[in-house]
């Protein structure tokens, strides 16, 4: 059971690394903001969450050269505060909707099989 959980965690970490490697920061934050829209009905402030993620990603991008995350974990040099943050939103396309339906269906199938 432990090996199964370790394999799932390693797979998740690889997928997150691929996502961060091949997606621009603005697109990642905009996508998160759009995907969190249903949770706004539960009282979640998706704007604050998206802006906090954007600030964290800006800090890590400004602090580190590309692919130097190990140095950041050891405690790299600090950066100054940002003057302002602008959240650029991109609307969902039909391909995005299809991908969401396929992903949700797959997750439900895995959970309830």
FIVEXVEX-296924 format. One record per residue (C-alpha): x, y, z. Coordinates in pm, whole numbers, padded with zeros to 5 digits, always signed. Layout:
// FIVEXVEX-296924
XYZ/...
END
This chain:
// FIVEXVEX-296924
+00000+00000+00000/+00285+00238+00079/+00448+00173-00258/+00116+00250-00429/+00089+00584-00248/+00453+00670-00323/+00399+00593-00692/+00088+00814-00700/+00272+01097-00528/+00567+01068-00766/+00329+01071-01063/+00152+01378-00929/+00482+01558-00876/+00593+01476-01230/+00266+01611-01372/+00297+01932-01170/+00657+01975-01287/+00548+01931-01649/+00264+02178-01602/+00495+02440-01452/+00757+02380-01720/+00526+02419-02020/+00266+02672-01901/+00312+03047-01863/+00248+03189-01518/-00037+03411-01640/-00213+03119-01808/-00175+02900-01501/-00324+03162-01268/-00604+03244-01513/-00690+02876-01549/-00702+02828-01173/-00927+03133-01138/-01164+02999-01402/-01171+02645-01261/-01251+02772-00909/-01567+02951-01023/-01806+02679-00894/-01648+02702-00547/-01741+03071-00522/-02093+02953-00431/-01943+02798-00116/-01785+03129-00013/-01433+03069-00147/-01270+03392-00264/-01111+03271-00585/-00962+03612-00664/-00751+03610-00347/-00640+03252-00407/-00540+03323-00768/-00353+03641-00672/-00168+03464-00391/-00059+03191-00631/+00053+03458-00876/+00261+03631-00608/+00424+03303-00502/+00508+03216-00863/+00647+03568-00922/+00863+03536-00612/+01002+03199-00712/+01060+03313-01074/+01240+03629-00960/+01447+03452-00698/+01574+03159-00899/+01733+03095-01231/+01546+02837-01440/+01544+02482-01293/+01722+02583-00970/+01445+02498-00724/+01681+02310-00492/+01868+02635-00423/+01537+02801-00333/+01463+02527-00078/+01801+02591+00086/+01716+02961+00129/+01812+03185-00161/+01836+03563-00170/+01516+03763-00105/+01339+03988-00350/+01156+04314-00312/+00780+04356-00308/+00589+04393-00629/+00421+04724-00712/+00097+04581-00847/-00061+04267-00980/-00287+04236-01283/-00491+03920-01332/-00543+03849-01703/-00834+03617-01767/-00870+03386-02065/-01215+03244-02146/-01267+02870-02168/-01270+02730-02521/-01464+02429-02642/-01148+02213-02623/-01109+02317-02259/-01467+02217-02183/-01417+01877-02349/-01095+01822-02152/-01274+01910-01826/-01557+01666-01898/-01310+01388-01986/-01101+01455-01674/-01407+01465-01446/-01547+01147-01600/-01213+00971-01558/-01183+01081-01195/-01536+00965-01117/-01475+00633-01290/-01153+00574-01093/-01314+00671-00762/-01633+00466-00799/-01524+00157-00991/
END
